[in-house]
Amino acid sequence: MSEHHEPERGAVDPAAADPAAAAAATVAPAAALPGTADADGWRRMHPLSPLLRGGLALVVVAGIIIANFRDRFVEFFFADRFFGEDSSSELMSEPDAIDYIFERGLLLVVLGGILAIVLVIVVFSWVSWRFTTYRLGSEAVEARNGVLFRNHRRAPLERIQSVNLQRPMLARALGLTKIQVVTGGQGGTVELAYLGHRDAKTVREQILRRAAEKRRGDEAAALPITEIQAPGAVGYDGYVHAPDTAGLAGRAQEFADSDVDPEAIAANALVKVPVGRLVGSIALSWEAVSLVIVVVVLVVGGAIIEPAIIIAVIPMLIVMAGIMIGQFNKGFNFMLSRGRDTVRTGAGLTSTMTETIPFGRIHAVVAQQPLFWRPLGWWKVRITTAGHSAAQAGQNASQNVVLPVGTEADVLRVIDTLLPGLGDDEAEIAGLRDGLTGPATGYLRAGRRSGWVLWLGRRRAGLKIEGLGSEDATLRIRRGVMTRTLSIMPIVRTQSVQLRRPLVHRMLGLASIQAHTLLGPVQMTMRGLDLGSARAAFDALSAAVLRIQGAEAARLARAHAVAMAAPAVRETAGVAEPPAVADAVSPAVADAAVEAHVAAVEAHVDAAPPSSPGRHAE
C-alpha cells in the first residue's frame, strides 16, 4: 500500500480546507528577488558559492599537508605500542619532506608559499563569483560566467523540461542549493550554482510559474514576479514551517527540508517509499543477487582450487557496496507529489535531489518488476524526458526514476500523476492492472512461431492501442520474463512508427513494430507478431498518430492565434482583462476562470469579420 502522509502538529491550518489556500498560508509575503539586480536585471550568486566551486583546490592543499603530517602523528602516538620501544627512533630516522624543510630552515618559506596559494585561490574564486550572474526574464532563464572566456547560456521558458534542486552535503551544511534548468537538446542545461536554499526555491517557483503561463498563453494574467514566493521548509514528518524563520532554527529547518509541495500534503497526494522497503529492494536487486552468486563461486573455488582466489572477492565487494550505498542514498526519503502544473520527486540522505517536471514533458513511462521482487508485488517506475535523454542517453539505471520501489497501488497512483487521465476511473484502473499482472485482455499477442525469438517471454508479450477513438490514446506494450515490464506512451508523443522484419522474423513469417520517441529508458518495441497482425497494427497506429498529432497541432495553433489576437479583441470588443488569479484560489477555480476568459476571446475571434483585428493572427 502506498503511504498517505498525514500532516501533524498543525502542519497545515485546519481552517484552510482547500489545498491551495493551505499552501498560500505558508507563503512568505511579497519580497524582492534574491540578490541585487543591475540595470539589466542580472543578479549574482550567493557569496559563499566560491567555496563550493573553487574550494576543491583548498581541499587538495589541505590533503597534501595532512598526508605529510600523518606519518609523524602515527609515529608519535602509536609507534611504541605496535612496533616496540626502538621503532619510534628508527621510523623518525627515515628522511622525509618535513625533515628536509626543518633541516634547511625553509619552514617560513613553505608556510608563505602555502599562504600565497590559498590567497590566489581565494582571489580567483572571488573574481569568478563577481563575473557569474543569472537573470529570469519574460522569455528565458539566462546565466553568464567566465572571466577571460565569457559563457552565456539561455533556456527558453517554453522549452524547459524540468527544474531541479541539487544539495550536496557541504552545500546543505552551508545552506546553499544549486538550480538546474533542463531543456531539450544536447547540453541544454542552465545551472545556477549556488543560491541560498530559500532563494533557490523562490527562483524555481518563479521559473515554473512563468513557464506554465507561457505554455497556456496567459502571460497577461501573471502575477508580478516579486509576488511569487516559495513556501516554508517541510520537515520529514510533513510539518510546514513558517517561511520567515531566522537564525539557527531556520538553518536547521532548511537542512532537513524535504521540499514537498504543501498543496500535496494538504490534499494527501504523496507517494512515499518506506526505508525498510527500500533496503529490501536493494537486497533483492539483480546487482545484489549477482554479487552473492559470484562470491559463493569464488569462495568455493578458493577452498577447492587455490585460496588466493578468495582475495578477488574484496575489490568486488567494495565496488558493489558503493553501488548499493549510492542506491540507498538516492532513494532515502523518496516522495512524489503532484502540483497544479508539475510533478515533483525528491529523495536523498546526505545529498538531496528534487526534480520538478511540468505536465506534458513526460514522453513515456515504464513499470518494471525484477524476478525477486515478484513475490512481494514490488515495481519500479522510470520515465523518458527530453532533458535526461539528451544529456545521459537515459541508460543510467539511477536516472529517470520516479518510483524506486512500490506496490501495484503505488504504480497506479504514479501513472495517474505522470499521465493525467490514466487511472482516474475504475475502468482505467482495471485496464492498467490487467496490463501489469493480468491476462492482457484485448492485447495483440505474439505469433505462434514467436517462441524462437521471444523464448519464455512469448506468453507475456502483447501490444494494445488504448482509447483509439480519443486524443488521449496511448500505446501499451508488455513483455519480459526475468524482469516484467509495462510500457505506456501517449500517442501524441510518437516521433515515428516502424515495421521491421529482421532475418529470423522473415524466416518465421513474423514482424516487429517500434514506436519511436525520445532516446531514454522506455523502449516501445513489440517483437514476434504475425505479419498480418503486425501490418494491421502498424496501419492503425500510423493513422492514430496522424489524427491525434494533427488535432494537437491545430489546437496549439488556435491557442497561439487567440493569444495574439487577445489584446486587439479586448480593445475593440470590450472583452475584460484576463483574470488575475490569486494563489489562494483552488486550481479548479483558477482553471475555470482562465478558460472562461479564453472562451470569450475565441467567441469574438470567430464572430469577427476578416478585416477585424480579431482575425489578424489567423
C-alpha positions as CSV (number, residue, x, y, z in Angstrom):
1,M,0.0,0.0,0.0
2,S,1.2,3.5,-0.6
3,E,1.8,5.6,2.4
4,H,-0.6,8.6,2.7
5,H,1.2,11.3,4.6
6,E,-1.0,12.9,7.3
7,P,0.3,16.3,8.4
8,E,0.8,16.6,12.2
9,R,1.1,19.2,14.8
10,G,-0.9,21.7,12.7
11,A,1.3,21.3,9.7
12,V,-1.5,23.0,7.7
13,D,-4.0,25.3,9.1
14,P,-7.2,23.3,9.7
15,A,-9.3,26.2,8.7
16,A,-7.7,26.1,5.2
17,A,-9.6,23.1,3.9
18,D,-8.7,23.9,0.3
19,P,-5.2,22.7,-0.6
20,A,-4.2,25.9,-2.4
21,A,-5.4,28.0,0.4
22,A,-3.4,25.9,2.9
23,A,-0.3,26.4,0.8
24,A,-0.9,30.1,0.5
25,A,-0.9,30.4,4.2
26,T,2.7,29.2,4.2
27,V,3.9,31.5,1.6
28,A,6.0,34.5,2.6
29,P,4.8,38.0,1.8
30,A,5.9,39.7,-1.3
31,A,9.6,40.5,-1.3
32,A,12.4,41.4,-3.7
33,L,14.1,38.8,-5.8
34,P,17.2,37.2,-4.3
35,G,20.3,39.2,-4.7
36,T,20.7,42.8,-6.1
37,A,20.0,43.3,-9.7
38,D,21.8,45.6,-12.0
39,A,20.2,47.8,-14.6
40,D,19.6,44.9,-17.0
41,G,18.2,42.6,-14.3
42,W,21.4,40.4,-13.8
43,R,21.9,39.1,-10.3
44,R,24.9,37.4,-8.6
45,M,25.0,34.0,-6.9
46,H,25.4,33.6,-3.2
47,P,28.7,35.0,-1.8
48,L,29.6,31.6,-0.4
49,S,29.3,29.8,-3.7
50,P,33.1,30.1,-4.5
51,L,33.7,27.8,-1.5
52,L,31.9,25.0,-3.4
53,R,33.3,25.8,-6.8
54,G,36.9,26.7,-6.0
55,G,37.1,25.1,-2.6
56,L,38.3,21.8,-4.2
57,A,41.8,23.3,-4.6
58,L,41.8,24.2,-0.9
59,V,40.9,20.6,-0.1
60,V,43.8,19.4,-2.2
61,V,46.3,21.7,-0.5
62,A,44.9,20.6,2.9
63,G,45.2,17.0,1.9
64,I,48.8,17.3,0.9
65,I,49.6,18.9,4.3
66,I,47.7,16.3,6.3
67,A,49.3,13.4,4.3
68,N,52.8,14.7,5.2
69,F,52.0,15.1,8.9
70,R,50.1,11.8,9.1
71,D,53.3,9.7,9.5
72,R,54.5,12.0,12.2
73,F,51.2,11.6,14.0
74,V,51.4,7.8,13.8
75,E,55.0,7.8,14.9
76,F,54.4,10.0,17.9
77,F,51.3,8.2,19.3
78,F,51.4,4.6,18.1
79,A,55.0,3.6,17.1
80,D,56.0,2.3,20.6
81,R,52.7,0.4,21.0
82,F,52.8,-1.5,17.8
83,F,56.5,-1.7,16.8
84,G,58.4,-1.7,20.0
85,E,60.3,0.9,22.0
86,D,63.1,1.3,19.5
87,S,60.8,1.5,16.5
88,S,59.9,5.2,17.1
89,S,63.5,6.3,16.7
90,E,64.0,4.0,13.6
91,L,60.9,5.4,11.9
92,M,61.8,9.0,12.8
93,S,65.3,8.5,11.3
94,E,63.8,7.9,7.9
95,P,64.2,11.1,5.8
96,D,61.0,12.8,4.5
97,A,59.9,16.2,3.3
98,I,59.2,17.5,6.8
99,D,62.8,16.7,7.9
100,Y,64.2,18.4,4.8
101,I,62.2,21.6,5.5
102,F,63.3,21.8,9.1
103,E,66.9,21.0,8.4
104,R,67.2,23.6,5.7
105,G,65.3,26.2,7.6
106,L,62.6,26.5,5.0
107,L,59.6,26.5,7.3
108,L,58.7,30.1,6.8
109,V,59.2,29.9,3.1
110,V,56.9,26.8,2.8
111,L,54.3,28.5,5.0
112,G,54.5,31.6,2.9
113,G,54.1,29.6,-0.2
114,I,51.0,27.8,1.1
115,L,49.5,31.1,2.2
116,A,50.2,32.6,-1.3
117,I,48.5,29.6,-2.9
118,V,45.5,30.0,-0.7
119,L,45.3,33.7,-1.4
120,V,45.5,33.1,-5.1
121,I,42.7,30.5,-4.9
122,V,40.5,32.9,-2.9
123,V,41.1,35.8,-5.2
124,F,40.4,33.8,-8.4
125,S,37.2,32.4,-6.8
126,W,36.1,35.9,-5.8
127,V,36.7,37.2,-9.3
128,S,34.9,34.3,-10.8
129,W,31.9,34.9,-8.4
130,R,31.9,38.6,-9.5
131,F,31.5,37.5,-13.1
132,T,28.9,34.8,-12.5
133,T,25.3,36.2,-12.9
134,Y,21.8,35.0,-13.8
135,R,18.6,36.6,-15.0
136,L,15.0,35.4,-15.1
137,G,13.2,37.3,-17.9
138,S,9.8,37.0,-19.6
139,E,11.2,34.7,-22.3
140,A,14.1,32.7,-20.8
141,V,16.4,31.9,-17.9
142,E,19.9,33.0,-18.5
143,A,23.3,32.5,-16.9
144,R,26.7,34.1,-17.6
145,N,30.1,33.2,-16.2
146,G,33.8,33.3,-17.1
147,V,36.5,36.0,-16.8
148,L,38.8,35.6,-19.8
149,F,36.3,33.5,-21.8
150,R,32.7,34.5,-21.3
151,N,30.0,31.9,-21.4
152,H,26.3,32.8,-21.9
153,R,23.7,30.1,-21.6
154,R,20.0,30.6,-22.2
155,A,17.0,28.3,-21.5
156,P,13.8,29.5,-23.2
157,L,10.8,29.1,-20.9
158,E,8.7,27.2,-23.5
159,R,11.4,24.5,-23.8
160,I,12.0,23.8,-20.1
161,Q,11.7,20.1,-19.4
162,S,12.4,20.2,-15.6
163,V,13.8,22.4,-12.9
164,N,15.9,20.6,-10.3
165,L,17.4,21.5,-6.9
166,Q,20.7,19.8,-6.0
167,R,22.1,19.9,-2.5
168,P,25.4,18.2,-1.9
169,M,26.3,17.6,1.7
170,L,28.6,20.5,2.0
171,A,26.1,22.8,0.3
172,R,23.4,21.7,2.7
173,A,25.7,22.5,5.7
174,L,26.2,26.0,4.3
175,G,22.6,26.5,3.4
176,L,23.2,26.6,-0.3
177,T,21.4,24.9,-3.3
178,K,22.2,24.5,-7.0
179,I,19.4,25.0,-9.6
180,Q,19.5,23.0,-12.8
181,V,17.2,24.2,-15.6
182,V,17.0,21.3,-18.0
183,T,15.8,21.9,-21.6
184,G,15.7,19.6,-24.6
185,G,18.8,19.2,-26.7
186,Q,22.4,18.2,-26.1
187,G,23.9,20.1,-23.2
188,G,20.7,22.0,-22.8
189,T,21.1,22.7,-19.1
190,V,21.5,26.1,-17.3
191,E,23.0,25.9,-13.9
192,L,22.7,28.5,-11.1
193,A,25.3,27.5,-8.6
194,Y,24.8,28.4,-5.8
195,L,21.9,30.3,-4.2
196,G,20.6,30.3,-0.6
197,H,18.2,27.4,-0.2
198,R,15.1,29.6,0.4
199,D,16.1,31.8,-2.5
200,A,16.6,28.8,-4.8
201,K,13.1,27.6,-4.0
202,T,11.7,31.0,-4.8
203,V,13.6,31.2,-8.1
204,R,12.4,27.7,-9.0
205,E,8.8,28.7,-8.3
206,Q,9.2,31.8,-10.4
207,I,10.6,29.8,-13.3
208,L,7.9,27.1,-13.2
209,R,5.1,29.7,-12.9
210,R,6.4,31.7,-15.8
211,A,6.9,28.6,-17.9
212,A,3.4,27.4,-17.2
213,E,2.0,30.8,-18.1
214,K,4.0,30.7,-21.3
215,R,2.6,27.3,-22.3
216,R,-1.0,28.4,-21.5
217,G,-0.6,31.7,-23.2
218,D,-2.0,33.7,-20.2
219,E,1.1,35.9,-19.5
220,A,-1.3,38.9,-19.2
221,A,-2.8,37.3,-16.1
222,A,0.5,36.7,-14.5
223,L,1.3,37.9,-11.0
224,P,4.2,40.3,-10.6
225,I,7.3,38.2,-10.3
226,T,8.1,39.6,-6.8
227,E,4.9,38.2,-5.5
228,I,5.8,34.6,-6.4
229,Q,7.5,33.2,-3.3
230,A,8.3,29.7,-2.1
231,P,6.6,28.1,0.9
232,G,8.5,27.4,4.1
233,A,10.6,24.3,4.8
234,V,8.8,21.0,5.2
235,G,10.1,18.5,7.8
236,Y,10.3,14.8,7.3
237,D,7.0,14.4,9.3
238,G,5.2,16.8,7.0
239,Y,5.2,19.8,9.3
240,V,5.3,23.0,7.2
241,H,7.4,25.6,9.0
242,A,7.0,29.3,8.8
243,P,8.9,30.8,5.8
244,D,10.4,33.6,7.8
245,T,12.2,31.6,10.5
246,A,15.7,33.1,11.0
247,G,18.8,32.1,12.9
248,L,20.0,28.7,13.8
249,A,16.4,27.3,13.8
250,G,15.9,28.4,10.2
251,R,19.2,26.9,9.1
252,A,18.3,23.6,10.7
253,Q,14.8,23.6,9.1
254,E,16.4,24.3,5.7
255,F,19.0,21.5,6.2
256,A,16.2,19.0,6.9
257,D,13.8,20.4,4.3
258,S,12.1,17.6,2.3
259,D,11.0,20.1,-0.3
260,V,7.4,18.8,-0.7
261,D,4.6,20.9,-2.1
262,P,2.3,21.9,0.8
263,E,-0.6,21.6,-1.5
264,A,0.2,17.9,-2.0
265,I,0.4,17.4,1.8
266,A,-2.9,19.1,2.3
267,A,-4.5,17.0,-0.4
268,N,-2.9,13.8,1.0
269,A,-1.4,13.3,-2.5
270,L,2.0,11.9,-1.7
271,V,3.6,8.6,-2.7
272,K,6.4,7.6,-0.3
273,V,8.9,4.8,-0.1
274,P,9.4,3.3,3.4
275,V,13.1,2.7,4.4
276,G,12.5,-1.0,5.0
277,R,11.1,-1.5,1.6
278,L,14.0,0.4,0.0
279,V,16.5,-1.7,1.8
280,G,14.7,-4.9,0.8
281,S,14.5,-3.8,-2.8
282,I,18.3,-3.2,-2.9
283,A,19.0,-6.6,-1.3
284,L,16.8,-8.4,-3.8
285,S,18.0,-6.4,-6.9
286,W,19.9,-8.1,-9.7
287,E,23.1,-6.4,-8.6
288,A,22.9,-7.9,-5.1
289,V,21.9,-11.3,-6.2
290,S,24.6,-11.4,-8.8
291,L,27.2,-10.4,-6.2
292,V,26.1,-13.2,-3.9
293,I,26.4,-15.8,-6.7
294,V,29.9,-14.6,-7.7
295,V,31.1,-14.5,-4.1
296,V,29.8,-18.0,-3.4
297,V,31.5,-19.3,-6.6
298,L,34.8,-17.6,-5.7
299,V,34.8,-18.8,-2.1
300,V,34.0,-22.4,-3.2
301,G,36.7,-22.2,-5.9
302,G,39.2,-20.9,-3.5
303,A,38.5,-23.7,-1.0
304,I,38.8,-26.3,-3.6
305,I,41.5,-25.0,-6.0
306,E,43.5,-22.1,-4.6
307,P,42.8,-20.0,-1.5
308,A,44.3,-16.9,-3.2
309,I,41.2,-16.8,-5.4
310,I,39.2,-15.5,-2.5
311,I,41.2,-12.3,-2.5
312,A,39.5,-11.4,-5.7
313,V,36.2,-11.0,-3.7
314,I,37.5,-8.0,-1.8
315,P,37.5,-5.3,-4.6
316,M,34.3,-6.7,-5.9
317,L,32.7,-6.3,-2.5
318,I,33.9,-2.7,-2.2
319,V,32.6,-1.8,-5.6
320,M,29.2,-3.4,-5.1
321,A,28.9,-1.9,-1.6
322,G,29.5,1.5,-3.1
323,I,26.8,1.0,-5.6
324,M,24.2,-0.2,-3.0
325,I,25.1,2.6,-0.7
326,G,24.5,5.0,-3.6
327,Q,21.2,3.5,-4.3
328,F,20.1,3.8,-0.7
329,N,21.3,7.4,-0.6
330,K,19.4,8.3,-3.7
331,G,16.2,6.5,-2.7
332,F,16.1,7.6,1.0
333,N,13.0,9.6,2.0
334,F,11.7,9.4,-1.6
335,M,8.5,11.4,-2.2
336,L,6.4,12.0,-5.3
337,S,3.8,14.7,-5.4
338,R,1.6,16.4,-7.9
339,G,1.1,20.2,-8.0
340,R,-1.0,22.5,-10.1
341,D,1.2,22.4,-13.2
342,T,4.0,20.0,-12.3
343,V,5.1,16.6,-10.9
344,R,7.8,16.7,-8.2
345,T,10.1,14.0,-6.9
346,G,12.6,14.3,-4.2
347,A,15.0,12.0,-2.3
348,G,18.4,11.8,-0.7
349,L,20.1,11.1,2.6
350,T,23.4,13.0,2.6
351,S,22.9,14.7,-0.8
352,T,19.4,15.6,-1.8
353,M,17.9,16.0,-5.3
354,T,14.5,17.4,-6.1
355,E,13.2,17.3,-9.7
356,T,10.1,19.2,-10.8
357,I,8.7,18.3,-14.2
358,P,6.0,20.3,-15.9
359,F,3.0,18.4,-17.3
360,G,3.4,17.5,-20.9
361,R,7.1,16.9,-20.7
362,I,6.9,13.2,-20.0
363,H,7.1,11.2,-23.2
364,A,6.8,7.6,-22.0
365,V,6.5,5.6,-18.7
366,V,7.6,2.1,-17.9
367,A,6.9,-0.1,-14.9
368,Q,9.5,-2.8,-14.2
369,Q,9.3,-5.8,-11.9
370,P,12.5,-7.8,-11.4
371,L,12.2,-11.5,-10.7
372,F,13.0,-11.4,-7.0
373,W,10.5,-8.6,-6.4
374,R,7.7,-10.6,-7.8
375,P,6.6,-12.5,-4.7
376,L,6.4,-9.1,-2.8
377,G,4.5,-7.4,-5.6
378,W,7.1,-4.6,-5.9
379,W,7.6,-2.4,-9.0
380,K,10.0,0.4,-10.2
381,V,8.8,3.2,-12.5
382,R,11.0,5.1,-14.9
383,I,10.2,7.8,-17.5
384,T,11.6,9.3,-20.7
385,T,12.0,13.1,-20.8
386,A,13.8,15.3,-23.3
387,G,16.4,16.7,-20.9
388,H,17.7,13.4,-19.5
389,S,17.5,11.5,-22.7
390,A,19.8,14.0,-24.5
391,A,22.2,14.5,-21.6
392,Q,22.6,11.0,-20.2
393,A,21.0,8.9,-23.1
394,G,18.6,7.7,-20.4
395,Q,20.6,4.5,-19.9
396,N,21.9,5.1,-16.4
397,A,19.8,3.0,-14.1
398,S,19.8,5.7,-11.4
399,Q,18.4,8.4,-13.8
400,N,14.8,9.0,-14.8
401,V,13.5,7.0,-11.8
402,V,10.2,8.4,-10.4
403,L,9.5,5.4,-8.1
404,P,12.4,3.4,-6.8
405,V,10.2,0.7,-5.4
406,G,6.5,0.5,-4.7
407,T,3.4,-1.7,-4.7
408,E,0.9,-2.1,-7.6
409,A,-1.3,0.6,-5.9
410,D,1.7,2.9,-5.9
411,V,2.4,2.3,-9.6
412,L,-1.3,3.1,-10.4
413,R,-1.1,6.4,-8.5
414,V,2.3,7.3,-10.1
415,I,0.9,6.7,-13.6
416,D,-2.1,8.8,-12.9
417,T,0.2,11.5,-11.6
418,L,2.5,11.4,-14.5
419,L,-0.1,11.0,-17.3
420,P,-3.3,12.7,-16.0
421,G,-6.4,10.9,-17.3
422,L,-4.9,7.4,-16.9
423,G,-6.1,5.6,-13.8
424,D,-8.6,8.2,-12.7
425,D,-11.6,5.9,-13.0
426,E,-12.4,2.3,-12.3
427,A,-12.2,1.2,-16.0
428,E,-8.8,2.8,-16.4
429,I,-7.5,1.2,-13.2
430,A,-8.8,-2.2,-14.3
431,G,-7.1,-1.8,-17.6
432,L,-3.8,-0.8,-16.0
433,R,-4.0,-3.8,-13.6
434,D,-4.7,-6.1,-16.5
435,G,-1.6,-4.8,-18.3
436,L,0.6,-5.1,-15.2
437,T,-0.3,-8.5,-13.8
438,G,-3.5,-9.7,-15.6
439,P,-4.2,-11.8,-18.6
440,A,-3.7,-8.8,-21.0
441,T,-7.3,-8.7,-22.3
442,G,-7.6,-7.1,-25.7
443,Y,-3.8,-7.1,-26.3
444,L,-2.4,-8.2,-29.6
445,R,-0.4,-11.3,-28.7
446,A,2.8,-12.7,-30.2
447,G,2.6,-15.1,-33.1
448,R,2.6,-18.9,-32.9
449,R,6.2,-19.1,-34.0
450,S,7.4,-16.3,-31.9
451,G,8.9,-18.7,-29.3
452,W,12.0,-18.9,-31.5
453,V,12.7,-15.1,-30.9
454,L,10.9,-14.4,-27.6
455,W,11.6,-17.7,-25.8
456,L,9.9,-17.7,-22.5
457,G,8.7,-14.2,-23.0
458,R,6.1,-15.2,-25.6
459,R,3.3,-15.8,-23.0
460,R,3.5,-12.2,-21.6
461,A,4.3,-10.2,-24.7
462,G,1.4,-8.1,-26.0
463,L,0.6,-4.8,-27.7
464,K,-2.5,-2.6,-27.3
465,I,-3.7,0.8,-28.5
466,E,-5.9,2.1,-25.7
467,G,-8.5,4.7,-26.3
468,L,-8.1,4.7,-30.1
469,G,-11.0,7.0,-30.7
470,S,-9.8,9.8,-28.4
471,E,-7.0,12.3,-28.4
472,D,-5.7,10.8,-25.1
473,A,-5.0,7.4,-26.7
474,T,-1.9,5.5,-25.5
475,L,0.3,2.7,-26.8
476,R,0.9,0.0,-24.3
477,I,3.4,-2.8,-24.6
478,R,4.1,-5.5,-22.1
479,R,6.9,-8.0,-22.2
480,G,9.7,-9.7,-20.1
481,V,10.4,-12.9,-18.2
482,M,13.2,-12.2,-15.8
483,T,12.0,-8.6,-15.5
484,R,8.4,-7.9,-16.3
485,T,7.6,-4.5,-17.9
486,L,4.6,-2.5,-19.0
487,S,5.5,0.5,-21.2
488,I,3.0,3.3,-21.8
489,M,3.4,6.1,-24.3
490,P,0.8,8.8,-25.2
491,I,0.4,8.5,-29.0
492,V,0.7,12.3,-29.2
493,R,4.4,11.8,-28.2
494,T,5.2,9.5,-31.1
495,Q,8.1,10.6,-33.3
496,S,7.6,7.8,-35.9
497,V,6.3,4.3,-36.4
498,Q,8.4,1.5,-37.9
499,L,7.5,-2.1,-39.0
500,R,10.7,-4.2,-39.2
501,R,11.4,-7.8,-40.4
502,P,14.8,-9.0,-39.3
503,L,16.2,-12.2,-40.9
504,V,14.8,-14.6,-38.3
505,H,11.4,-12.8,-38.3
506,R,11.2,-13.1,-42.1
507,M,12.0,-16.8,-42.0
508,L,9.2,-17.4,-39.4
509,G,6.6,-15.1,-41.0
510,L,6.9,-12.6,-38.2
511,A,7.4,-8.8,-37.8
512,S,8.2,-6.3,-35.1
513,I,6.7,-2.8,-34.5
514,Q,8.5,0.0,-32.9
515,A,7.1,3.4,-32.0
516,H,10.0,5.9,-31.7
517,T,10.1,8.6,-29.1
518,L,13.0,10.4,-27.4
519,L,16.0,8.3,-26.5
520,G,15.6,7.0,-23.0
521,P,14.9,4.0,-20.8
522,V,11.4,3.3,-22.2
523,Q,11.6,1.2,-25.4
524,M,8.3,0.9,-27.3
525,T,9.1,-2.2,-29.3
526,M,6.9,-5.3,-29.8
527,R,8.6,-8.3,-31.4
528,G,7.3,-11.6,-32.7
529,L,4.0,-10.5,-34.2
530,D,2.4,-12.4,-37.0
531,L,3.0,-10.5,-40.3
532,G,-0.7,-9.9,-41.0
533,S,-1.4,-8.7,-37.4
534,A,1.7,-6.5,-37.4
535,R,0.6,-4.8,-40.7
536,A,-2.9,-4.2,-39.3
537,A,-1.5,-2.8,-36.1
538,F,1.0,-0.6,-38.0
539,D,-1.7,0.9,-40.1
540,A,-4.0,1.6,-37.1
541,L,-1.1,3.1,-35.1
542,S,0.0,5.3,-38.0
543,A,-3.5,6.6,-38.6
544,A,-3.9,7.3,-34.9
545,V,-0.6,9.2,-34.8
546,L,-1.5,11.4,-37.8
547,R,-5.0,12.1,-36.5
548,I,-4.1,12.9,-32.9
549,Q,-0.9,14.9,-33.7
550,G,-2.8,16.8,-36.4
551,A,-5.5,17.7,-33.8
552,E,-2.8,18.7,-31.3
553,A,-1.1,21.0,-33.8
554,A,-4.4,22.6,-34.7
555,R,-5.2,23.2,-31.0
556,L,-1.8,24.8,-30.4
557,A,-2.1,27.0,-33.5
558,R,-5.6,28.0,-32.3
559,A,-4.3,28.9,-28.8
560,H,-1.5,30.9,-30.3
561,A,-3.9,32.8,-32.6
562,V,-6.2,33.6,-29.6
563,A,-3.2,34.8,-27.6
564,M,-2.0,37.0,-30.4
565,A,-5.5,38.4,-31.0
566,A,-6.5,38.9,-27.4
567,P,-5.1,42.4,-26.9
568,A,-6.8,43.7,-30.1
569,V,-10.1,41.9,-29.2
570,R,-10.1,43.4,-25.7
571,E,-9.6,46.9,-27.2
572,T,-12.2,46.6,-29.9
573,A,-14.9,44.4,-28.3
574,G,-14.5,45.4,-24.7
575,V,-13.6,41.9,-23.5
576,A,-12.4,42.0,-19.9
577,E,-8.7,41.7,-19.0
578,P,-7.6,38.1,-18.1
579,P,-8.4,37.3,-14.5
580,A,-5.6,37.7,-12.0
581,V,-6.0,34.5,-10.1
582,A,-4.6,34.6,-6.6
583,D,-2.5,31.7,-5.2
584,A,-5.1,31.0,-2.5
585,V,-7.7,30.1,-5.1
586,S,-8.1,26.4,-5.8
587,P,-6.7,25.0,-9.1
588,A,-10.2,24.2,-10.3
589,V,-11.4,27.7,-9.8
590,A,-8.3,29.2,-11.4
591,D,-8.5,27.0,-14.4
592,A,-12.2,27.7,-14.8
593,A,-11.6,31.5,-14.7
594,V,-8.8,31.3,-17.3
595,E,-10.9,29.0,-19.6
596,A,-13.8,31.4,-19.4
597,H,-11.7,34.3,-20.5
598,V,-10.2,32.3,-23.4
599,A,-13.7,31.2,-24.4
600,A,-14.8,34.9,-24.5
601,V,-11.8,35.8,-26.7
602,E,-12.4,32.8,-29.0
603,A,-16.1,33.6,-29.4
604,H,-15.2,37.1,-30.6
605,V,-12.4,35.9,-32.8
606,D,-14.9,33.5,-34.5
607,A,-17.5,36.3,-34.9
608,A,-15.1,39.0,-36.1
609,P,-15.2,39.9,-39.9
610,P,-12.0,39.3,-41.8
611,S,-10.9,42.9,-41.6
612,S,-11.3,42.9,-37.8
613,P,-8.2,42.8,-35.6
614,G,-9.6,39.6,-34.1
615,R,-8.7,37.9,-37.4
616,H,-5.3,39.4,-37.7
617,A,-3.4,36.4,-36.3
618,E,-5.3,33.9,-38.4
